[in-house]
Each structure stands twice: as structure tokens, then as C-alpha cells.
Amino acid sequence: MAAAAALEKAVRLRWIGTALALCMALPAAAATQVLVVAGLGGEPQYEEHFAKWSEQVAHASLTITGDAARVQRLAGNDARRENIQAALRAAAQGLHAGDHFVLVLIGHGSFDGTEYRFNIPGDDITGTEIRALLDRFPEGVTQLLVDATSTSGAVADKWAGPHRIVITATRTGGERNATRFAGYWAEALGSSEADRDKDGNVTAQEAFDYATRKVTESFKEDASIATEHARIGGEDAGRFVVARLGAAALYASDAQLAALRTEQDGIEQRLDQLRAQKAALSADDYYNKLEPVLVDMAHLGQRIDARLAQLGVKTGGGNAVF
């Protein structure tokens, strides 16, 4: 029993480091679709910023989809109302319960006290129209909606709903200045600083915390009054992965690592089931049942290290170097 207990401690300590790159916050079988839209800038500096930030978000999103076909970016003249509508309809038709959808709007918004509008070439698209299209998604599809435009706070409550995380760059529709949030959100998706727990995954909550902190710091540096205050609502923002860094990013594109992740899920389920039985088992029975699970875990960790080494990722002491 003492040997098994020692094995549990040793294996779990080693596994923590290796599993950081393997443990994904979202279910392994879930598909993720991302739509990034850059609206009108109105001025050259904003046109340049919106294009750059939308490219950053789209590029980082590849680390969670593993498939360029699942990341769509609309910018310039392509960011028209009919194209946004078509993209949302297509995503709704292609996703199923358990899948995930990310919408990121970058640009300027307007609010007349009743209706929010996202400023794009041609006719603007309204918050009401976007909500109606989002409501067409199959039940059980988790949606992350990031409206990083001015006046975006006007849709924070209107877009809220089950299986939906809503992030807006402003608190209300009355905060009308061009926002800084979008740039820092894009920055967060590639930042190890944003990844607070250093597991290689940047979650929606971590990206939000990073962006809001940077916005606050930027206004302080300018010695100016903050004109935007971001909001976040919904559940599980801390589990919704928006980007992966270093070794963790490989799991979206490498079939062998994806298969190892599936095995890891199975081992974790076995551990959970065993822990649930612990109170009903004697200490000897518990550790006798636990030992083979931990051995399987240790062997899997070795196989993960081996595959990472094949891909050129350095590991040491069982811990992937991100």
C-alpha cells in the first residue's frame, strides 16, 4: 500500500508537467468554427489596425481548429452584411451539439439608444440581426462572442443566453470612442503572459483579463480618463480555449498527439471513477486498483514526450518546454 501511494505521488508529479500540453479545456471530440470580421476603419490608421488585429486573431485561431477551413476572416469589402449573414448561416449548419463557435468583431460600432450597429461596407448589420442568426445554431453548441467595437456594451445583455459567453469592449452603448480592447485581445492570443497557469492554453477568461489589464495600463500611461470598460458574461469562460501556445499548439494539427490526447481522456475518466469509489474500498483495494491506472498514465507520458521530441519540442524530466 505504501509503495502504491508513493507511486501515485511520483507519477502524478511527473504527469502534471507532461499533461499540461495534453490536457485541453474543451472536449477532444468537439469541432470549433471561428469567424473574424474586421469592419470599416474610417481612417487609415484604423483600417490598418483592424486588418492587422483580425489577421492575428485568425492566425491564432488555427491553433484551436487545426484546420484553416474552420477559420474564416472577412475584411475590407468582403466584410459586407450579406457575407456575414452567409458565414453565420453556414457555421450554424455545419456544427452540432458539443461543438464550439467563436465570433470576433473588430472595428467601430454605433448605438442610437435602441439598436446597435456594426459598421461595415454597405449596409451596417445590427445587433438584432446577429442575435437572430446566432439563435439558429443547434442547441448545445457553445458560442463565444467577442464584440470588440465601440458601443458594444449595448449587446452584452441582448446576446446573452445558454451555452453562450459574451465579451464586449465597452460596458454600455454609451462608450463611443474607438476601443483599444481589440488590439490587446489579439495580442493575448499569442502571449505567454496571458497564459497565467502556463498550461499552453489561453482561455477566454485569460485573454479577457490580459486585454482589460492592458487597456487600463494604457490609459494610465497616457494620463487620460478611460473611455472603455470591458464586460464578460456567461459560464465556463475559464474553460473555453481561444488559442494554444508552444507545444500545446501542436495538438490541434498533429494526428498522433490528438490520439494520445484521446487516450489521456480515457485514463482521466478511469481515475475519476476510481476516486468516486474510494470511500467504499479498503486502502489496500483502492491502491491495488489505482496502481495500474497510474502505470498507464506514466507510460502515456513517455509516449507524449517521444512524439514531442520527434516534432522538435525539447522536453526535460517529463515536462514539455513550451
C-alpha positions as CSV (number, residue, x, y, z in Angstrom):
1,M,0.0,0.0,0.0
2,A,2.8,2.4,0.9
3,A,4.5,1.6,-2.4
4,A,1.4,2.3,-4.4
5,A,0.8,5.6,-2.5
6,A,4.4,6.6,-3.3
7,L,3.9,5.6,-6.9
8,E,0.7,7.7,-7.1
9,K,2.6,10.8,-5.8
10,A,5.6,10.3,-8.1
11,V,3.6,9.5,-11.2
12,R,1.2,12.4,-10.7
13,L,4.0,14.9,-10.1
14,R,5.7,13.8,-13.4
15,W,2.4,13.7,-15.2
16,I,1.5,17.2,-14.3
17,G,4.2,18.7,-16.5
18,T,3.7,16.4,-19.4
19,A,-0.1,16.7,-19.3
20,L,0.0,20.4,-19.3
21,A,0.5,20.3,-23.1
22,L,-2.1,17.5,-23.5
23,C,-5.0,18.5,-21.3
24,M,-7.4,20.6,-23.3
25,A,-10.1,22.6,-21.6
26,L,-12.6,21.6,-24.3
27,P,-13.7,18.0,-25.1
28,A,-11.4,16.3,-27.6
29,A,-14.2,15.4,-30.0
30,A,-15.5,19.0,-30.3
31,A,-15.2,20.8,-33.6
32,T,-14.5,24.6,-33.5
33,Q,-15.5,27.1,-36.1
34,V,-14.2,30.7,-36.0
35,L,-15.4,33.8,-37.8
36,V,-13.4,37.0,-37.5
37,V,-14.8,40.2,-39.1
38,A,-12.9,43.5,-39.5
39,G,-15.2,46.4,-40.1
40,L,-14.7,49.8,-41.5
41,G,-11.9,51.9,-40.1
42,G,-12.9,55.2,-41.5
43,E,-9.4,56.5,-41.2
44,P,-6.1,54.9,-42.5
45,Q,-4.8,54.2,-39.0
46,Y,-7.9,52.3,-38.0
47,E,-8.1,50.4,-41.3
48,E,-4.5,49.3,-40.7
49,H,-5.1,48.3,-37.1
50,F,-8.3,46.4,-37.8
51,A,-6.8,44.5,-40.6
52,K,-3.7,43.6,-38.5
53,W,-5.7,42.6,-35.4
54,S,-8.1,40.5,-37.4
55,E,-5.2,38.7,-39.0
56,Q,-3.6,38.0,-35.6
57,V,-6.9,36.6,-34.3
58,A,-7.4,34.4,-37.3
59,H,-3.9,33.1,-37.3
60,A,-4.0,32.3,-33.5
61,S,-7.4,30.5,-34.0
62,L,-5.7,27.9,-36.2
63,T,-4.2,26.5,-33.1
64,I,-7.6,25.6,-31.8
65,T,-9.2,24.4,-35.0
66,G,-6.3,22.6,-36.6
67,D,-7.9,23.3,-40.0
68,A,-7.7,26.5,-42.0
69,A,-11.1,25.8,-43.4
70,R,-12.6,26.3,-40.0
71,V,-11.3,29.8,-39.6
72,Q,-12.9,32.5,-41.8
73,R,-11.8,36.1,-41.9
74,L,-13.9,38.8,-43.5
75,A,-12.2,42.2,-44.0
76,G,-12.3,45.1,-46.4
77,N,-15.0,44.9,-49.0
78,D,-15.6,41.2,-48.0
79,A,-16.9,42.3,-44.6
80,R,-20.3,43.1,-46.0
81,R,-23.7,42.3,-44.4
82,E,-24.6,39.5,-46.8
83,N,-21.3,37.8,-46.3
84,I,-21.5,38.0,-42.5
85,Q,-25.0,36.5,-42.7
86,A,-23.9,33.8,-45.0
87,A,-20.9,32.9,-42.8
88,L,-23.1,32.6,-39.7
89,R,-25.7,30.5,-41.5
90,A,-23.0,28.2,-42.8
91,A,-21.5,27.8,-39.4
92,A,-24.9,27.0,-37.9
93,Q,-25.5,24.3,-40.5
94,G,-22.1,22.7,-40.0
95,L,-21.9,22.5,-36.2
96,H,-23.6,20.1,-33.8
97,A,-24.3,19.8,-30.1
98,G,-21.0,19.7,-28.3
99,D,-19.2,21.8,-30.9
100,H,-17.9,25.4,-30.4
101,F,-18.3,28.6,-32.4
102,V,-16.2,31.8,-32.0
103,L,-17.3,35.2,-33.4
104,V,-14.9,38.1,-33.2
105,L,-16.0,41.6,-34.3
106,I,-13.2,44.2,-34.7
107,G,-14.0,47.8,-35.7
108,H,-16.4,50.6,-34.9
109,G,-19.9,50.2,-33.6
110,S,-22.7,52.7,-33.2
111,F,-25.8,52.8,-30.9
112,D,-28.8,55.1,-31.2
113,G,-30.3,54.3,-27.9
114,T,-32.3,51.4,-29.3
115,E,-30.2,49.5,-31.9
116,Y,-26.5,48.6,-32.1
117,R,-24.9,48.6,-35.5
118,F,-21.6,47.1,-36.6
119,N,-20.0,49.5,-39.1
120,I,-19.1,47.7,-42.3
121,P,-19.1,48.4,-46.1
122,G,-22.6,48.9,-47.4
123,D,-25.5,48.5,-45.0
124,D,-24.5,48.0,-41.4
125,I,-25.5,44.8,-39.7
126,T,-27.5,45.3,-36.5
127,G,-27.1,43.5,-33.1
128,T,-30.7,42.2,-33.5
129,E,-29.8,40.6,-36.9
130,I,-26.7,39.0,-35.4
131,R,-28.6,37.7,-32.4
132,A,-31.3,36.1,-34.7
133,L,-28.6,34.3,-36.7
134,L,-26.8,33.1,-33.5
135,D,-30.1,31.7,-32.2
136,R,-30.2,29.4,-35.3
137,F,-27.3,27.4,-34.1
138,P,-28.1,23.9,-32.9
139,E,-28.8,23.6,-29.2
140,G,-25.7,22.6,-27.3
141,V,-23.2,24.5,-29.5
142,T,-21.2,26.7,-27.2
143,Q,-20.7,30.2,-28.5
144,L,-18.0,32.7,-27.7
145,L,-19.0,36.1,-28.9
146,V,-16.3,38.8,-28.7
147,D,-17.6,42.2,-29.8
148,A,-14.5,44.5,-29.6
149,T,-16.1,47.5,-31.1
150,S,-17.1,50.9,-29.7
151,T,-20.7,50.9,-28.1
152,S,-20.5,47.1,-28.0
153,G,-21.8,47.1,-24.4
154,A,-25.3,47.6,-26.0
155,V,-25.4,44.0,-27.0
156,A,-23.9,42.4,-23.8
157,D,-27.3,41.5,-22.3
158,K,-29.2,41.1,-25.6
159,W,-26.8,38.4,-26.8
160,A,-26.7,36.6,-23.5
161,G,-28.1,33.0,-23.4
162,P,-27.4,29.4,-22.6
163,H,-24.1,28.0,-23.8
164,R,-23.0,31.5,-24.7
165,I,-20.1,33.6,-23.5
166,V,-20.4,37.3,-24.4
167,I,-17.4,39.6,-24.2
168,T,-17.8,43.3,-25.1
169,A,-15.1,46.0,-25.2
170,T,-17.4,48.5,-23.5
171,R,-19.7,48.5,-20.6
172,T,-22.6,50.2,-22.3
173,G,-23.7,51.6,-25.7
174,G,-22.7,55.0,-24.4
175,E,-19.0,54.4,-24.6
176,R,-18.5,55.5,-28.2
177,N,-14.7,56.1,-28.5
178,A,-12.7,53.8,-30.7
179,T,-11.6,50.9,-28.5
180,R,-8.2,49.6,-27.6
181,F,-9.5,46.2,-26.4
182,A,-9.4,44.6,-29.8
183,G,-5.6,45.1,-30.1
184,Y,-4.9,43.6,-26.7
185,W,-7.3,40.7,-27.3
186,A,-5.4,39.9,-30.5
187,E,-2.1,40.2,-28.5
188,A,-3.3,38.0,-25.8
189,L,-3.9,35.0,-28.1
190,G,-0.1,34.8,-28.7
191,S,1.1,35.8,-25.3
192,S,2.6,33.5,-22.7
193,E,1.9,36.3,-20.3
194,A,-1.8,35.9,-20.9
195,D,-1.5,32.1,-20.2
196,R,-1.4,32.6,-16.4
197,D,-1.4,28.9,-15.4
198,K,1.2,28.1,-18.0
199,D,-0.6,25.1,-19.4
200,G,-0.1,26.2,-23.0
201,N,-3.8,27.1,-23.4
202,V,-5.1,30.7,-23.4
203,T,-8.7,30.7,-22.3
204,A,-11.4,33.3,-23.0
205,Q,-11.1,34.4,-19.4
206,E,-7.3,34.7,-19.5
207,A,-7.5,36.6,-22.8
208,F,-10.1,38.9,-21.3
209,D,-8.1,39.5,-18.1
210,Y,-5.0,40.2,-20.1
211,A,-6.7,42.6,-22.5
212,T,-8.6,44.5,-19.8
213,R,-5.4,44.9,-17.8
214,K,-3.5,46.2,-20.8
215,V,-6.3,48.7,-21.6
216,T,-6.2,50.0,-18.1
217,E,-2.4,50.3,-18.1
218,S,-2.5,52.1,-21.5
219,F,-4.9,54.8,-20.2
220,K,-2.7,55.3,-17.2
221,E,0.4,55.7,-19.3
222,D,-1.4,58.3,-21.4
223,A,-2.6,60.1,-18.2
224,S,-6.1,60.0,-19.6
225,I,-9.5,59.0,-18.4
226,A,-10.5,55.5,-19.5
227,T,-13.2,55.7,-22.2
228,E,-13.9,51.9,-22.3
229,H,-14.7,49.3,-19.7
230,A,-14.9,45.7,-21.0
231,R,-17.6,43.2,-19.9
232,I,-17.7,39.4,-19.8
233,G,-20.8,37.2,-19.2
234,G,-21.7,33.6,-19.4
235,E,-20.3,30.4,-17.9
236,D,-17.1,28.5,-18.4
237,A,-15.0,31.3,-19.9
238,G,-12.1,29.8,-17.9
239,R,-12.5,26.6,-19.8
240,F,-13.1,27.9,-23.3
241,V,-9.7,27.8,-25.1
242,V,-9.2,30.5,-27.7
243,A,-5.5,29.8,-28.5
244,R,-2.7,27.4,-27.8
245,L,0.9,28.2,-27.4
246,G,4.2,26.3,-27.9
247,A,3.9,22.5,-27.7
248,A,0.2,22.7,-26.9
249,A,-0.5,24.3,-30.3
250,L,0.7,21.0,-31.9
251,Y,-2.2,19.1,-30.6
252,A,-4.6,20.8,-33.0
253,S,-2.6,19.7,-36.0
254,D,-0.8,16.5,-35.2
255,A,-2.8,13.3,-35.6
256,Q,-0.6,11.3,-33.2
257,L,-0.8,13.8,-30.4
258,A,-4.6,14.1,-30.9
259,A,-4.8,10.3,-30.5
260,L,-2.7,10.5,-27.4
261,R,-5.0,13.2,-26.0
262,T,-7.9,10.8,-26.5
263,E,-6.1,8.2,-24.6
264,Q,-5.4,10.7,-21.8
265,D,-9.1,11.5,-21.6
266,G,-9.8,7.8,-21.0
267,I,-7.2,7.5,-18.3
268,E,-8.6,10.6,-16.5
269,Q,-12.1,9.0,-16.7
270,R,-10.8,5.8,-15.1
271,L,-9.2,7.9,-12.3
272,D,-12.4,9.8,-11.7
273,Q,-14.4,6.6,-11.5
274,L,-11.9,5.1,-9.1
275,R,-11.8,8.2,-6.9
276,A,-15.6,8.0,-6.7
277,Q,-15.3,4.5,-5.3
278,K,-12.5,5.3,-2.8
279,A,-14.8,5.7,0.3
280,A,-16.3,2.3,-0.3
281,L,-12.9,0.5,-0.7
282,S,-10.3,-0.5,1.8
283,A,-7.0,1.2,1.5
284,D,-5.4,-1.9,0.0
285,D,-8.1,-2.4,-2.6
286,Y,-8.0,1.3,-3.6
287,Y,-4.3,1.4,-4.2
288,N,-4.3,-2.0,-5.9
289,K,-6.8,-0.7,-8.4
290,L,-5.0,2.7,-8.6
291,E,-1.6,1.3,-9.4
292,P,-2.3,0.0,-13.0
293,V,-4.0,3.3,-13.9
294,L,-1.0,5.3,-12.7
295,V,1.3,3.0,-14.6
296,D,-0.7,3.5,-17.8
297,M,-0.5,7.3,-17.1
298,A,3.2,7.1,-16.8
299,H,3.6,5.1,-20.0
300,L,1.4,7.6,-21.8
301,G,3.6,10.5,-20.6
302,Q,6.6,8.8,-22.1
303,R,4.9,8.4,-25.4
304,I,3.9,12.0,-25.4
305,D,7.5,13.0,-24.7
306,A,8.7,10.8,-27.5
307,R,6.3,12.3,-30.0
308,L,7.1,15.8,-28.9
309,A,10.8,15.0,-29.4
310,Q,10.1,13.8,-32.9
311,L,8.4,17.1,-33.6
312,G,11.4,19.0,-32.3
313,V,10.0,20.1,-29.0
314,K,12.5,19.8,-26.2
315,T,11.4,18.1,-23.0
316,G,13.2,17.5,-19.8
317,G,12.3,15.5,-16.7
318,G,8.9,14.6,-18.3
319,N,8.0,18.3,-18.7
320,A,7.3,19.8,-22.1
321,V,9.2,23.0,-22.6
322,F,6.7,25.4,-24.0
